[in-house]
Amino acid sequence: MTDLNQVHGVAGLKKYDVKTMNIVFMIYCLVAAGAFGIEEMIPASGPGVTLIMLMVFPFIWAWPISSMVAEMGAILPSEGGVYVWVKEAFGEFWGFQAGWWNTVSIYITNGIYVALVVGYLRNFVEMSDAMGFTVKILMIVIFTIINLLGIREVGWVSTFLSICILIGFSVVAIVGFVNWNQNPFDPVVAEELTTFEAIGGSIAICIWMYCGYECISNMAGEVENPQVIPKGLIIAMPLIALTYVLPTMAGLASVGSWEDWATTGEGTVGYSDVLTQFMGPAWGVGFLVIAIISQCAIFNTYLASGSRGFFVLADDHLCPKFLVKVSKGRGVPYVGILSLAFVTMLLAQYDFATLVMAEVVFILALYIILPLAVIKYRKVMPVEKRGGVFVIPGGNPGLYFCCGIVVLISVVALMINGTDYFLIGLVGIGTGPIAYLFFKWGYGGLYKSDPKAFPINPKTKLAVGDVLRFAFYFLISGVVGLIGKFFLTWFEGEWGEEYYLEVNESGLFSDFYAMLDYLQIGSIIAIVIGVILYIIGKKTDNTTDRLADSTQ
């Protein structure tokens, strides 16, 4: 384990006096920024299941995750957040994987929010492709400038945008409840679905709606008093849950038409219809402005959070060194911000549904390794040595409940999210070890900062033990893949062939059984590679240990 004082910040970063209120609203924007997206859950699962999941997930998902982030953020308030926590718990290789998963997922999806703004604007005015492109560029430039000013400015903009969003959804909830005319829970389960199928149909969306709490920790090294982050997490969590549950229940109780709810499309129903139906068309148009504000708020905060990912990896010599540059006056990692803005500009022009498939698994993988790091670090630094900072309440039972339930839900979601998502996701997260290999060889990693504390194997030029870590990665991936293959054959076997052919037509993911074959073959290859690397790793690391002993 490294000295904790070495990981609290990065040289050159400027610390800002960020208030708890700003942190609350930054978290609100990172996780929610309104209830947009829940519309897709309702017809997929049924109104009752949707509302029940929205009310249950704060306790079995959002609270455990926010508590874990608060606990680790209280004792390791470091720029880079989860990357640093996993690195301190399990070493350089696994820390890099966590940092890679977290950062790449943001780089992949940040363009969605820009594209959605243009989509919403087209409800007001006709826009050519050139005009739409101009709007996207303008949005990216505006929020890039805000981010270049510093985290304090990001926080104040997030606060203003969040208040607008909360006012909009509060009006929807009030109008909906005043015009309550039907049971919002009826039917509980969508027709022709079992309860299990109903949950499986929208669990990924529900997880998506309640994820993102860990992203605030990426900027902890720039907060003058990082203990405001745990406070902000505890306040933001129930605020987000209420933003989801109350407007959704009010909308279903007043407008109904649960089969027609969706985020886009002609004849679809959404939150704006509550205002249109009971207050007039102008109110519905006004709510579309809230939808645009929501996407701007998310983009603003994710530009801040995502730009710190490669920045901290570069500071540990695991990415190109130019990424660690900060502006002289404001101490902002401007290269990271500009690089994320540039990638967003490129990806916002394309339909990248396939990339989003991989992104879901990136997040789930992160939520499996984070609880393991929290448990490990509770042993490294017992509660009684922490000086009264926030810890997950309930002692060890509370700790194991929070960590265990998150891992369980992540594994279940990984399995029932769909064969195409599962297959692409496993390939996507497999880029992590490949990237680590090239960056470790190219830039040296932690060995370059402290050769004695982080020795390398002279034969592999990797950290001592890395070959075994690669072996475990391939073995775990192979086993997970085989389990997924057998589970998905059972879970989707009755309808998978027809469903994927219909959804993807003649695309790569149209043949259900071919995907299962790819999954099985890939899993077996991964296990074989893992076994070979394990044998090589045991031999090379033992030789390295003997050489080290002989030189002492």
N, C-alpha and C positions, 0 to 999 in steps of 0.2 A: 504493500500500500504506500502511496506517495504521501508526503506531508500535505495536509489539507490546506495549509496556507498558500500552496503553489497553485491551487486550482480555483481560487475565489474570483480571479479576474484575469484579464489579458492586458499586457502592457500597452499603453496608449489610449485605452478606452476611457472616456469621461463618464463619471458617475453623476446622475441627476437626482434631484429631490422629487421623486415620483410619489404622489399621494395614494393612499389606499383606494380612494374613489376611482382614480385613473386606472389602477390595476384591476379593480372590479370590472370596469367597462372594457378594458382591453381583453380580459378573459371572456367577457360576454361576447365580444366580437369574434374571438378565436373559436369559440365553441358554438355559438348560436347566431347572433345578429338577426333575431326573429325566428319564426317557426317555419320558414320556407323549406320545403322538402318533405314535411310530414304528409302533405297532400297525397304523395305516392303510396304511403303506408295504408291508407284507409281502404281503397278498393282491393289492394293486394291481400289484406288480412281480414278486413271487416272493421267497422267502427268500434265495436266493443273491445276487440283484441288490441287495436291501436291505442285506445285510451288507457287500457290496463297496462300495456307495455310502457307508455309514456309516464305512468305513475309509479311503476315498479322499478324501472331502470335507474332512476335517481338513487335508489337505495342499494341496488345490487351491482351497479356499474359506475355511475357518475360520482357518488360519494366515496366508494373505495379508491377510484383513480385520483380524485382531487385530494383525498387524504394522503395517499402515497406521495403525490407530488409535493404536498405541503410538508410532509415529514422530511423528505429528502432535501427539499429546498430550504428547510430551516437549518439543517446541519451542513449542507454543501451548497450554499447559494452561489452557484458558479455560472459564468457565461458558458452556454452550451448545454446546460440542464441534463437531460437524460444521458447524453453521451458521456459526460463527466461521471455521473452516478454509476453507470454500468462499467465504465473504465476503472473506477476505484474499486468496484466490487469484484469484477471478473477479469480485468486486465485489458490490454490495448486492443487485441483482436475483437473481442465481443463489444467493447466500447465503440470501436469503429463501426461495427454492424449496426448498433443502435443509432449512432449519429447518421450513418448513411441512410437507413430506413426512414428516419424522421425527416431528414433534409430532402431526399429525393422525392418523397411523397408530396412535399410542399411544392417543389419545382414542377412536378408533373401536373398538379391540379390548380395551381394559382391562375392559370389562364381561363379556367371555367368561370370565375367570378367576373372577369372582364367581358367574356363572351355573353354572359347572362345580362349584363347591363345593356349591351346593344340589343339583345333580344327583347328586353322590357321596353326600351325606348322605341322600338318599332311598333309598339302598341299605340304610340302617340303620333308618330310621323312616318311617312314612307322614307326609307333610307336605302340608297344604293350600296353596293359592296364597298365602294371607295369611301363613302361617307361613314359607313360602319367601321371601316379600318381606321379612319381619322379619329373617330370617337374613342376607339380602343387605345390608340397612341396617346391621345390627350389624357385619358384616365390614368394610364401608366405613368406618364410624365408628372402629373399633378401629385400623385401619391408617392412617387419616387422622391420628389422634392421635399415633401413633408417628412419622409423617412430620413433624408439626408440632413435635416435640421436636428434630429435627435429623438431619443425615445420619449422625452417629455412632451414634445410636440405631437408625436404619435398618440400618446395617451390622451391629450386634450381633444384631438380630433375624434378619437374613439369614443370619448365621453359624450361629445356633442351628437355624434351620429347615433350612439346607443340610446340616448334620451329620445331622439326623434322616433326610433324604431319602437321603443317601449310605449310611447304615447300612441302610435298607430295601432299596435296590437292590443293595448288597453281599451281603445275605442271599439275595436272589433269584439272583444270579450264583453264589454258592457252592453253594446247593442244586441249581441247574440243572446245574452242571458235575459235581457228585457223582453225579447221576442221568442222566448223558449216555447216551443209548441210540439215537441216530440222527444222520445227517449233517445239520447245520443249514443247509448250503448247497444241499440237494436239495429241489426242483429249483432250478436257478440262475434260470431265467426262468419266470414263470407261464405256464401252458398257453395256447395260442392267441395268444401275444404274441411279437412280434419283440423283439430286445434294445433297439432304439431306442424302441419303444412302451413297454417295461417301464421304461426310464429316464424317459421322458416322463410315465409314470403317477404317479411319486412324487418327481420332482425338486423340485417346489414344496415338498413336505413336508420334504425333506432340507435345502433352503435355509432353510426356516423353523426347523428344529431347530438349525441352526448360525448363526443370525443374532442380532443384539442386542449384539455386542461394542462397537459405537460408542456405545451408550446410556449407558455409564458415564461417558463424557467430558462429558455434559451437566452433571455435578456437580463438575467439576474445580476450579471457582472456589471451592468450599467445603472443599477438601482442603488442609491446611496444607503438606504436602509432596506436590505433584501427581505427582512422579516415582514414587510408589508405584503409580500406575495402570498405566504400562507394565510394571512388574514383575508386577502382578496379572494382566494380560492373558496374559503368557507362561506363568504357572503355571496359570491357569484353563483354557486351551485344551485341553491334553492330558487334564485331569481330566474335562472335559465329554465328550470323545471316548470315554474309557474308560467313562463312565456310560452311554453309548449302546450301544457295541459289546458289552461283556461280558454285561450282563443279557439283551440280545436274542439273542445267540448261545447263551447258557445256556438260555433259554426255548425256543428252537427245537430245541435238542439234546435237551431233556428232555420237554417237553410235546408239541412238534410241532404238528400241526393248523394248518399255516400258512394254509390257506384261510379259517379262522375267526377269525383275529386281528382285533381292532377295539377302539376305545376305549370304545364303549358298545353296548348291545343285548343281547337275550336269546340265550343260547347262544354268545356270543362268547368268545374266548380272549384273555388278556392276561397281564401279569407276575404278577398276584396268583394266577393259576392254578398257577404253579410252586410256590408255598407251599401252596396249598390241596390240591393233588394229593399232594405228598410230605411235608407237615408237618401237615396238618389244616386244617379250615375256620377255626379261630380265627386262624391265621396269615394266611389270605387276608383276613379282616376287618381284621386289623391293618394289612395293606398298603393297604387302602382309606383308612385314616387318613393314610398317607403321601401318597396321591393328593390328599387334602384339603390337607395341609400344603404340597404342591407348588404348588397354585393360590394359596394364601395368600402363599407366598414370591414368586411371580411378581408378584402384585398389589402387594405391598409395595414392591418395587424399581421397578416401572414407574410407580407413583404418584410416587415420588421423581424418576425420570428425566424422565417426561413433563411434570411440572409446571414444569420449568425451561425448556421450549421457548418458550412465549409470553412468559415472564418476560424472557428475554434479548432477544427481538424488541421487547418494550415498552421495554426500556432503550435500544434503538437507534431509538426513535420509529417503530416499524413495527407496533405493536399499541396498544390502549388503555392509557394510562399507569397506570391503577390496578393493572394486572397486575404492576407492578414493585415493589409494596410488600412490605416484609419486616417480620417481627415485631421489636420493639425489643429484647427480652431475648436471644432465641436467634438472631436474624439469619437467619430462615428465610423463603423466599418463600411466605408463607402463602396469599395470594390465588390463586396458581397451583395450589397443592395443593388448596385448597377447590374451585376451579373444575373441576379434573379429577375430584375426588370426586363433585361434583354431576352432571357429564356421565355418569360411570360409573353413578351411581344411576339415571339415566334410561334409558341404553342397556341396562343389565343386565336390563331387564324385557322386552326384545323379541328376536325372532329377526332378527338383522341379518346374514344370510348374504351379502346383496348388498353390504353395506358391507365385509365381509371380502374380497370380490372385488377391490374397489378398493384395499384395504390392501396386498395382495400386490404390486401394481404400484408403490405408493408406496415400498415397501422396495427393489424392484429399481431404480427410478429413482435412489434414494439411493446404491445401490451402483455405479451407473454414474458419477455425478458425483464421488463421493469419490475414486476412484483418479485421476481427472483432476486434482483439486486437489492430491493428493500429488505427482504428477509436476511440476505447475506450481511447487509450493513448494520442491521439491528444486532447481529452477533459481534461484528467488528467494533461497534460503538454502542454499548448498552444504554438504555434510557437514562439510567442514573448518572451517566457521564455527560449528558447533553445540556445541562444548565437550564432546564425549564422551558426549552423551546418546544414547538408543537410536535406531538407524536400521535400516531393513530391511537384513539382511545380503546380501552378494553383489554390492555395487556396483550399477552401472546394470543389469546383467542381472537381478539379484535384484529390483530395483525394478520393471522392466518385466514380469517374470514375474508378480509379485504383483498388479500393477495390471491387466495384460492378461488374466490368467485370470479375475479377478473380473468384469471388464466382459464377457468372452466368455460366461461362465456366466449372467450376468444377462440378456444379450440372448437367449440360447437359452431360458432359463426363461420369459422374457417371451413368446416366440413359441409355446412348446409347453404353456403352462399352460391353454389353453382359450380359445375365441373369446369366450365370455361374460366371462371374467376380463380378457382383453385389451381388449375394448371398454369395459367399465365402468371399468377401470383408467385408460385414456387420458382418459376423461371426468373421473375423480376427480383425477388430478394436474393437470388443466386448471384446477382451482379455485385453484392456486397463483398464476398470473399475475393472475387476477381479484382475489384477496385482496390481492396486492401493490399493484395499481392503487388500490384503495380506501384501503388503509392509508397508502400513500405520499402520496396526495392529502390524506388526513385528518389525518395526524400528522407529515408532513415527512420522516421517515426520517433518514438520516445527515446530510443537509443542515442539519437543525436543530441538530446538535451541532457541526458544523464546516463552515460554508458555503463556505469557500475550498477545502478539500480535497475536498468533495463537492458541486460546483455543480449547479444544476438548469437545465433548459431552460425559459426563461420562457414559451415557447409551450405546452408540454405539462405543465409543473409536475412533470415526472419528472426523474430524474437524467439528466445528459447521456449519451447513448448508449443510454438505456433503450428507445427506439422500435426501434432495431436489435436489441436483445436480445429484445424481444417478437417481432420478425420472425423471428429465428433460432429461437425457441421454436416458433412456428407451423410454420416450414419443417421443422424436425426432427420435430415431431409428425406432420405430414402425410406425410413420407417414411416414417417408421416405420410409420404406419398402412397405407400402400399396400403396403409390404413384408410386413407382417403379413397383409394381405388375401390376397395371392397365396400366401404360405406356408401359411396356415391352410386355404385352398381345397385345396391339395395334401395337407396333413397330415391333415385331418379329413374330406376330401371323401367318402371311402368309407363312413364311419359317422356323420358329424356330424349329418345330418338326423334319423336315427332316434334317436341318443343324446340330443340336446337336447330333442326332442319328449317322450321318455320321462322325462327328469330334471325338466323344467320344466313338462310338460303344456301348459297353455294360457297360460303366463306370458310375460313380455316376451322371455325368452331361449329360447323354444321353437322358433323358426323359424331354423334355421342359416343359410339363404341370405339371409333378411332381415337378420340381423346382419351378414353380409358386405357387403350393399348399404349398410347404415348406415355401416359402417366405410369403405367406398370413398368414399361421398359426403362424409362428414365429413373424410376425409383430403384430398380435392381442395379443399374449402372452406378447410381450414387452410393449404394451400399457397398458394392465391390470396390469403388474408389476409396471409400471410407476405411474399409478393412486394410487395403494396401497402404494407405497413408498412416494408419495406426501402427502397422508393423514397422514402416520406415521411421515414423516419429519416435517410437520406443527405442529404436537402435541409435538414431542420430542424437537424441537428447541425452541418452545415457552416456554416449561418447563425449558429448559437450560437458556434462557434469564431471566426468573423470578428468578431462583436460583442465577444467577450472580448479579442481581439487589439487591437481599436481603443480599448479602455478602458485598456490598459496603457501 
